[in-house]
């Protein structure tokens, strides 16, 4: 399904996206760790925080596999300004509810200060079944879990969703590197920019999305994986991009949660614009790049290891390059859709700011170096109700 080449923006085959009608809708799910306000250790206060926040947020807040975690879900939006407002509203609601119960919500891909003892799985049938089926994959490392940022891009139908997931494959390591925000785990520096990626990769349904010819092939494969017992249900497809089982979207699951809302906007803006130009290819029948899974895994591993520093791996060739180069290439590829949406200037500015200030992993390590105290890292990542 293609020659393995990741086409750059500006070629004569790239059709213009001249109106906002070509730009998909957008939604974001964010997972947060809940910690004690004094010790900064993870605590099981999700049930009371969720109950306290639901009066304001309704079903936009929910439980996760451990009671040390919560998830928020924006409404679908059409603009990045609308996404800003949704994210701030949800975070303000979470921060206020957490403060009432002496805890904080923290935007980290991993638990930085471990809980005082083992954490039980959330008392829901699905999570209990996962704990029974997967054992230490769920209960290992004191049962602390990991937190991601899942970006949903609207599509016309399931067939289009599968084709878009195919086309997204070689671009996702760049988004992963840009979002890397989990160097610390359980009281130690992992040596990785995104330790969440490595923990997540242990799940049997995680990894690069298979290159599949159509929606029928996708559904047949997923049904077979569920029948085999490897997955407890279809929602356990943890591929880095997948058709949603609940919404008319493609869900991109490769990024860590980030404390800086500007970083979330940058990730979401790039992802949606990239999807828009790739959907134009899908509609014209352009085949997806036939990138090898082994090279994709190498690129994802390198992105998890180094984030925006060091040298990344080109998933098309296996060659090495400066870690930030794929983001530059992605920005060029997505530029027509960014311009059509009126987002090009904003996204360029946010990317330049990120290059200067460094990624989330860099800023976490800088905070730790000041005093050698992981509580400073947790404070850096604490979700607040203000827009500063």
N, C-alpha and C positions, 0 to 999 in steps of 0.2 A: 504494500500500500504506500508507494512513494519511494523516492531515492535516498531518503535519509538526510536531505539538505534542509537546514533551517533557513528559509528565505528571509533576506533582510528587507527593510522597508525601502521604497523608492524604485522598485523594479517596475517595468512597464506593465506587468501582469497584475499589479495591485490596483483594484478599482477604488475610486474615491468614495469616502463616506461623507456625503455633503450635508446631511440633515440629521437632526436628533431622532428622527423616526428610525434610523438604523441602530440606535443605541439601546441595548437591553435594560430591563429593570435590574435592581440590585438589592441584596439583603445580606446581613452579616449576623452570624452567631458568635458570641464570645463566651469562653469558659473562664471562670475565676477560681482561685484558691481562697479559702476562708482561713484567716489566722487570728490568734489571740492578740488583742491590741497591746498587751504588755510584753509577752514573751516572743511574739511574732511566729510562734509554732502553729502548724496547721491544727485546726480544731473542727469538731463535728457539729457545727451550728447551722448547717444548711436548712434543716426543716423550719427552724424559727425565723431565719432570715427570709426564706421564700414566703412564709406566711405573712411576715411583716411587710414585705414589698408588694405582695399581690394586690393590695388595696389600691396601689398606684399603677403597677405594671401589668396586672392581670396575668394572662397566659404567656406574656413575653418573658417570664422568668420561670425556670424549672430546675429539677434535680438532675444530678449526674450519678455515676456509678458509686461514688463515695460521698458521704455527708460532709466532707471537707471541701466540696466543690459545688458550684452553681453554674447555670448557663442562662444567658440572655439572648433574645432573638429580636432583631429589628423588624418592623414592618417593611414590605417591599417599597423601595424608593426609586425615583427617576433621576435624581440629581445628587451630587456629592454634598451639596449644602443640606439637602434633606437627610442624608446619612449622618452628617455631623450632628444635626439636631436630635436624631434618634439615639445615637450613641451616647451623647451627653445626658439625655433624659433617662436612659436606662441605667447608666453608671451612677447618676445622682440618686436614683431610687434605691439601687443596691447599696451604695455607700451609707445612706441614711438608715436603712433597715439594719445593716451590719453594725453600725455604731450603737444602735439601741441595745444590742446584745453583747457589747464589749468585744466585738471582733471587727475585722477589716476584710474587704475583698482586694485581692492582689492579682495583678495581671502578669503572671509569670507562667511560662510553659511547664515548669516543674515546681515541686514543693522545695523551698529553699531551707527553711528550718523545719526539721521533721516533727511529727506529733510526739507526745510523751509516751505513747504506746501504740500497739496495732489498732487500726481503724477497721470497723466492720463495714461490709458492703451495704449500700442503701437498701432498705427493706422494700424492694419491689421485685415482682416475680421474675422479670427479665434479668435483672442484675444478679439475683440469687442463682439463677440458672447458669449465668456466665461464670460465676465464682465456682460452682460445682464442676462445670465442664472444663474450665481452663486452669483451675488450681493456682499455682504460683504466678502465672501471668497476671492474675487479678490480685492475689493476696501478697505477692512479694514486695520487698522494699517497704514494709509496714503499710501496704495498701494505700499509697499516696496519690496515685493517678497522675495524669498529665492534662494540660489545658491548651487548647488550640483556638484559632480564629478561623471559622468556616465561612467562605464567601460564596453566596448563591448568585448566579447569573441567569436571568430569564431566557427561556428558549421556547420555540413554537410547539415542539412535540418531543416525544421520547427518542425518535429516530435522530432528530437534530442534536439532542443531548449526547447520544452515543458518538456521533461524528465529531462534535465539538470536543469531547473528552479525548478522542484520538488525536486531534490536532493540537491540543494543549500539552501533550506529554513532554516534548522537549523543552518547553518553556518553564515548567514548574520548578526546577532547581533554582532558577533565578529568583522567583518569588520566595522560595524557602530560605535562601541566603539573606535576602532583604529583611525577612521577618524574624531571623534567629534571635531568640530572647530567653534562652534557658541554659546558661552555662553552669549554674549551681544546682545541685540536687542533694537533698538529705544531708545538708551541712558541709558539703565538699564541692570544690571546683571539679567538674567532670573532664575538663580539657577540651570540651566541645562548645561550639557556639549555640547549638540546639541539641541538648541532651534529650529533650522531648522526642525528637525525631528517632533517636536510637531506641528509646523505650517503646515508642509507638510501633516501631518496625518489628517488634517481637510478636505482635498479634498475627494470627494466621491469615487474616483478610487484608493486611496492610501491604503497601508497596505501590509501584507504578501501575497505572491502569493498563490492562491488557489491550492490545490493538485488535479491535473486533470489527467485522464487516458491517454489522447492522444491529438494530435493537433486538431482533429475534435471537441472534447469537449471544448478545449480552444477557438477555433474560434466561436463555437455556443454560449458560455457564453458571450464572448466579443460582438458579434452581438446583443445579447439580452440586454446587458447593454446599448448599443448605442440606440437601438430601444426604450428602456424604457425612454430615455431622461436623465438618470443619467450622461451619458458621451456624450459630443458633437460629439466625433469621436473616432476612435480606438486608436489614439495617446494619448488619455486621460486615458489609462490604466496606472496608476501610481504605480502598484505593484512593490515590491522591486526588483524583477527580472522578466523579461518578454522577450519573443521573439520580436526582433525588427520588426517594420512594414516596414522598408526600407532596412535593411542589413541582410546578413546571419549570424546573431549573436544573442547571449543572452545579454541583457543589464541589468547590475546590477546598481541600482539607489539609493542605500541606504546610500551612503557616502557623507559627506560634502565636499565642495571644500577646499583645503588646500594650504597655501602659500608656504610651504616647498616642493620643487620638490621631495626631497628624500622620503617624506611621500607618495606622489602620486605614485612613483615607487614601494614603499613597498606594497601599496594597490593593484596596478595593478599586480605586480608579484605574490603576494599571491592569488589573485582572479583567474588569469589565470591558475596557477598551481593546485589550488583546482579544477577548472573546468576540467582540464585534467584528474585528477584521478577519478573524478566523472563520466566523460564521459566514462572512461573504465568500470565503474560499469554499466552505461546505456547500453553499447554495449553487456555486458554479461548478461543482463536481471535482474540485482540486483534491487529489489524494493526500492523505495525512503522511507526514514524514515517517519512513520506516526505520525509526531509531531502535537499536538493539536494547532489550531490557537490561542486559549486563552493563552497558555503558550508561544507561539511565540511572541504574542503582549506584554506579560509581559517582555520577554527577550529584546525586542526592546525598551520598555519604560525604562527599567533599563539602557540599553546601552546609551540612550539619556540623562538620568539623570546624570550618573556618568562618562561616558567615560571610561578611563583606570584606574580610581580611584574607591575606594569603592568595592562593591560586586555585581557581576552580577547574572543573573538567567540562569540556565541550561534549555533550551527549551524542552529537552527530559523528564526531571524529575520534573522540578519546583524547584530543589534545588538551594542553593546559593553557590557562589564560588568567589575567588578573581577576580576582573574585568579583569585582564590580562590573566588569565588562558585559556579562550577560544582561544586567539590568539596563545598561545603556542600549544594548541591542533590542531588548524588549520595548523600551521607550520609543525607539525609532519605529519599530514594527507597529506599535499601537497608536502612533501619532495621528493618523487620519481620524480615528474614532475619538481620540481625546479632543482634537480640534472641532469635530462635529458636535461634541457634547459641551463645548466651551470650557473644557478642563485642562487644556494643554499647558497653559501658563502656570496654573496651580500645581499640577503634578510635576512639572519640571522644577519648580521652586522647592517643593517638598523633597524631591530626590536630591537636589544639590545640598539642601540642609542636612539630609541624612548622611551624605558623603562627608560633610565637614564634621558633624557631631559624632559620627559612628553609629553602628547598629545597637540594638538593645543589649546584646551580650557584652559589647565593649563598654557601655555605660554602667552595666552591673558590676563589671570587674573594677572599673574606675571607682565606683562608690565603695566597694569593699577595700580597695587599697588605702583609702584615707585613714581608716582606723582598724582594719582587720576584723570588722564586726558585721556579720551577716544581717543584723537587724537594720543596718543602713541600706542594704540592698532591698530588703522588704519595704522599707519606707519609700524608697525611690519608686517602687512599683505599685504602691497603694492607690486604689481607685478613689477619687474624691468627687465631690459634688460641684466643684468649680471648673472653669474653663481655662485655668492658667496652665 
